[in-house]
Amino acid sequence: MTRLKFLPSLLLVLFFACDDDEPMSPTLQVPETYTFERQGTSTVNFEGQQTRIAMAEELIDGMMVPSNTEAELQAMFRNEGPNGEDVEPYASAELNAATQSIRSKVAASRDYFFADATTSALIKADFDLWLEAQAAEVFPRWDELATAGQAGQIADGSRARYVNANGLEYNQVFAKSLIGALMVDQALNNYLSPAVLDEADNRANNDGGLTEDGQPYTTMEHKWDEAYGYVFGAAVDPADPLPTLGDDDSFLNEYVQRVDADPDYTGIAEDIFDAFVRGRAAIVAGDYAERDAQADIIRELVSRVIAVRGIFYLMRGADAIETGTATAGFHALSEAYGFVYSLQFTHDPASDAPYMDRAAVIEAQHALVADNENGLWTVSPATIRSQASLISDAFGLTLAEAAE
């Protein structure tokens, strides 16, 4: 496959020849790490993204504690009680003191949902339903064996997995769907959107170095940082995140590393990082054409990560069912189900739309579960592989490479 690689980034200075009557293009100073300062003070901030990632980690862990109630799970999702009252749902005192929530940013991007509150509400309702169903369907049968049409636990090597009547693990569905509905949607379709970056007087303020009240950064700089935070913000060293990539969170960070570890996609993580750094440097220089070009690179590559992992888990699940027991592929297919859900939040720079829209995603999920008696218990490997092929075609990927 063809992989994007950029020029070395250390203090890269680009000059474009021009006539005397033409203004010279802005000069970019691109650092090696995601480090930007104004008058000796860092201008980088993505604390809100770090907080939401940490909240999501606690919620996913909470979905595996059968003593939790639906109300407790919902409180972690919303960071408030059922009537909007203050609650302390997290083990972390810092998270309990935070004003952010996960649910408020699910399906909330400017590009996709600003004018489509109906779909946003439907997507939020999906997540609500998965929490409700985990508490109502799976928790009560935590110690019971699952059978076709009956929730419970199944053996997966030396450990147990906990599935619904159709063989789906709600915790995996929720987590992998959240990658798309929160991390990908906010990064690609909100904070990297020109509608957000250039909102109101953002360009003029950025050109004039006018920072937000009491802050060292301009609004445009901060919006770009927030996109970066959903990919690399939880790193041990967020300025230099690649050495610990994959170990920093259970969401987009982890799966960028998983795809990067595939020899067919080696370097994709560095390409994403380089585009973030170069795009941020372009903002500092006031080069908005270069900023938008780097945003498009990020959109394409992050979208590819979601597609590759969806295909990978579909093919792994199909192989496991074909060569093992009926339940052998349930874990992989539950992850696939979530990644398929996340495809609706991808962003094709050529069309400014998802590579696969919500209708196509729902159709693919129905093929896996709703169109089969007892869902994953009876779905055929051929049907699973056909869905993987549809995804590879939509993204222009090679099925064999992604399946590895």
N, C-alpha and C positions, 0 to 999 in steps of 0.2 A: 504494500500500500504506500501511497505518497504521504509523507509526514512533513508538517510545517516545521522549519527551524529558522531561528532568527539570528541576526548577527550578534557577536559578543556585546554584552550590555554595559560594560564598565565605561562610564563617561563617554558613551558613544555620541559623537557630534555629527549631525547631518547638515550639510550645506547644499543648497540648490542654486545652480547658476541662474542668474536672472539679468534682464536688461536694466539699464539705469532707471527706466520708468516703472519697473515692476518692484513691489516690495519683496524683500527676501523672506523666505519661509522661516518660521520660528526655529530656533536652535534647541535641540533636545539634549539634555544631560540625563542619561539613564544610569542609575546606580546598579550595582550587582544585586543588592537586596532591596526589599520593600521598605526603604528608609527614606523619608522625606522630612525636611525641616524648614522652618521659617524663623530666622533670627535665633538660631540655636535651639529651638523648641520643636519637638516632633509634631507634625501636622496629621499624623495617622491615627485614626480612631474607629474602632468597630466593636465597641463594648456591647452594644445591643445584640449583635450577632453572636458574640461569645456567650451572652446570657441565654439566648434562646436555644443555642446548641446544648448548653448544660441542662436547661429545663427538659429538652427533648430526651436527653440521655436518662434522666431520672424517670421520665414517663415510660420509656420503653422498658426500663428495669421494673417499674411498677406493674406493668402488664403481665409480669411473670411471678407476681406475689398473689396467690389465690385468696388471701385474707382481705385484699383490697376490695372496696366496693366500687360500683360504677361512679358514685359521687366523688370518691377520692381520686379516681382516674380523671374524671372530668375537671376536677379542681386543678390538677396538674396541667391539663391541656389549656385551661382558660385562665389560670392564676386568679381565680375568684370563685366564690360560692355560687350556687344555682340562682340566687337572686341578686348577684352582683356584689355580695358582701365580701369584705376582706377575709382572706384565709391564709394559712401557712401550710401549703401542701407539700413542701419540699423538705428533704433532710438538711439541705444547706440553708443556713440563716441568711446568707447573701442573696440566694435566689428568692427566699421569702420576702426580702426587703425590696426586690426589684419590681418595677412597674410594667415590665414587658410581659407578653404572653405569647404562647405558640399559636393558638387558634386565630388570633387577630391578624396574623400575617400569612395564614394559609389561603392560597388562591386570592391574593390581594395585590397583584402587580398592576401597574399603570397600563402597560401595553395590552394585557389580556382581560382584565376584569374591571377596569375603571368604568366601562360602559356596559358591563355584563354582570350586574349584581345577582341575577338569577342563577347563573352557573356557579358563581362564587359560593352562594348559599348551598347549592346542591353538593359541592365538593366538601365544604365544611361539614355538612350533614353526613357524608360518607364516613368521615373520621369519627364523628360522634357515634355513629352506628357501630363501628368496629370496637370502640371502647365499651359501649353498652353490651354488645354481643359477647365480648370476652368475659365480662362479669356475669352475664346471664346464662350463657351457653357452656363456656369452657370451664370456668372456675368451679361450678357445682359438680363437675365430673372429673376433677383434677386427678383423682386416684383411680379412675375407672378406665378400662381399655376402650379405645375407640373402635367402632365398627362402621361399615357403610351405612350412612344415614344417622349416625350417632356420635356426638362429640366425645372426646376423651383423650387419652394418651396413646402414643404409638412408640415403638422402639426404633431408635436410630443409632445403630452401633451400641455403644455403652451408655447412651443417654436417652432420656425420654423427650419426645416432642408433644405439644398439646395442640390439638386440632379441633375444628368445628365439624359439623356433620358431613361437610363436603371435603374434608381433608385439608382445609386451609389453616395455617397458623396465623391468627389475627395479629400477633405481635410483629411477625415478619411483614405481613401485608401493610400494617400501619407504618412501620419504620421505613420500608422502602418506598412507600407512597409519599411519605413526608419529605423524602429527599427531593422529589419533584415539586410537590405542592408548596413547600417552604423554601428550601435552599436554592433549587434551580429557578423557581418562579421569581423569587425576590432578586436573585443575582442577575439573571439574564433578562428578565422582562420588566424589571422595575428599576433597580439602581444603575444598570447599564443603558437604560433607555434614554435617548435624547430628550424625550418629553419630561423626564425627571432631571437629568443633568443640566438641561438648558431652561428649566422652568423659571418663569418670571424674569428677574434680573440676574440670574446665575452667571451668565457669560460676562456681563459687564462687571459684576462684582469680582469674578475670578480674574478678569483682565486687570482690574484695578487693585487686586490684592486685598479686597475688603472681606474680612473674615466674619464668621458668625459671632454674635455677642458673647464675649467672654471666652472665646475659643481661638486657637491658633490656626484653624483651617477655614478655607472657603467652603461654601455649601457644596459646590461641585466636587471639590476634593473629598469631602466627607461622603458623598453619595457613592463615589467610586470605591472608597475604602469599605463601605458597607457591603458592596458586592464581593469584594475580596474576602471579607470576614466570613462569609458563608462557605467559602472553600478552604481557606487557610487560617481563619481566625483562632481556632482552638489549638494551634501548633504550640509546641514548647517554646519555640522562637518564631513568632509569626512573621518576623522580617525575613527569616531564612527557613522556610517551612519544609523544604524538600527532604532534608536528612531524616526527619521523623514522620514523613508522610505515611498515612495509613494507620498510624498508632494514635492519632490525636483526637479523632472522634469516630462515631459509628455511622456517619452519614456520608456526605459527598466526599469529604477528605479521604475516607477509607477506600471508596470505590474508584476515585481517580488513581490511587496507588494500585489497586487490583488490575485495572486496565493497563496501566503503565508497566506492570510486571509481565504482561503478555508480550512476547517478542515481536508480535505483529504491530504493537502499538507503543513500543518503547520510546520514551521521550515526550509522550503527550502531556505528562505532568509538568515537565520543564517548559513546554510550549505554552501551557496555560499560565504558568507563573510569569514567564517572560512577557506575555501579552499584558498581564495586569501591571507589571512594573513599567513597561513602555507606555501603556495608556495613561498611567498616573503621571509619568514624566511629561507626556504630551499636554495634560491639563495644566501642569505647572508652566509649561512654555506657551500656553494658549493656542496650541495646534489642535483644533477640534476635528479636523478631517482625520488626522492620525489617531486621535482618541477613538473615533468611531470605527476606524479600521481595526484597531486592536479589540474593541468590544465585539466586533463581528467574529474575530478569531476565537475569542473566548466562548461566544455563543455556539459556534460550530463544534468546538472540541468538547465542551462540557455536555452538549447534547449527545455527542457520539459516545461519551462514557455511559450515559443512561441506556442507550440502545445496545451497546456491546454487552453490558451486564444482563440486560433483559434476555438477549439471545443466548448468552452463556448459560443462564439458569434454566431456560426452556429446554435447551438441548441436553443439559445434564439431567434434568428431570425425565425427559423422554428416554434417555439411555438407561437410567436407573430402573424405570418401570419395565422396560423391555427385557432387561437382564436380571432383574431381581423380583422382589415381591411387589404387590400392588401399592404398598405404602413407601417403597424405597425412594421414590422421587418427590414425596410430599413437601419436604423441607425446601428443596431447590425450586419447586413449582410455586410455593408460597412466596419466596423471594422474587421469582419471576413475575408473579401476579402484581406485586407492588411496583416493580420496575416498569412493567407494562402500563400501569396506572400513571406513572411519572412521565411517560412519553408525551402526554398532552401538554406538558409544561416546557418542552424543548422549544428551541427557537432556530428556525432556518433563516440565516441572514438574507438569502435570496428572495424569500417571500414575506419575511417578518411575521411568520405564522409557525405553529408547531409542525414538525415533520410528520406527526400523526395526530389528528385532532381527537376531541373527546368521543365523537361517535365511533371512530375507528378503534379507539382504546376499549370502549365498552363492548364492541363487537368481538374483539380479541379475548376479553375476559369471559364473555359469554361462551365462546368456543371452548374455553378451558373448564368452565364450571357449570354455568347455567344450562347449557345445551346438553348436558350429560346427566343421566340418572345418578345421583349421589356424587356428582362433581368429579374430583380427582380420583375417586375410587374406580371410576369407569372410563375416564378419558383415554383415548388411544394415543400411543406415541406418534402416529402419523398426524393426528390433529395438532399435537403440540408442536411438531416440527414445521407444520404448515404456517403456524403463527410466527415462529421464528423467521421463516423465510419472508413473510410479509414485512416484518420489521427491517430485515436486512435490505430489502428492496427499497423501502421508504427512505432509508438513510444512505443508500448507495454503498453498503458494506458487503464484504465477502462473507457469506454465511460460515464457511469453514474456519476463517480466521477468528471471527467473533466467538464461535463455539468452543474454541480452545481456551 
